[in-house]
């Protein structure tokens, strides 16, 4: 049934299933304020290398879609496929471009601002470190993304936070022949 936990379903079918929260996110220890794309990509690499065995199908939603692409580039022999749900590579650029004058002033003076969230009463903490460090991992530039596995991108047409057009642009930017939106 759809309400069944994916881990239970996979276990019954003899499939490995691993999921985790990045440090400072969800149930993981640490502070979100200390987080960055590079740190969270390292978390994912640690899980891939230390917890899993053999080739994996990596599923990433939103920011996790960016991190799954980084994993596929860094560990092509371990990644058999990618599934992105509203994958949001390079979201730090869109966040920076969407900053108000007041938010940019807060970033300059305090190093952070609070961004309202549609999903929680608690706003997102956006730090200058998160925005600047994220620029080191941008993928949607002039060079195609050279992943070595099939990619499936799922995206809702009414997504208010990650525009569906990003899925199409990402598919066009991936160098592999087996990419579907």
Secondary structure, DSSP 8 states (H G I E B T S, - for coil): -TTS-HHHHHHHTT--------TTSTTSSS-GGG--HHHHHHHHHHHHHHT--S-EEEEEETHHHHHHHHHHHH-TTTEEEEEEES--TTHHHHHHHT--HHHHHHHHHHSEEEE--SS-SS-EEEEHHHHHHHGGG--SSSS-B---SEEEEE--TT-SSS-THHHHHHHHHB--S-EE-
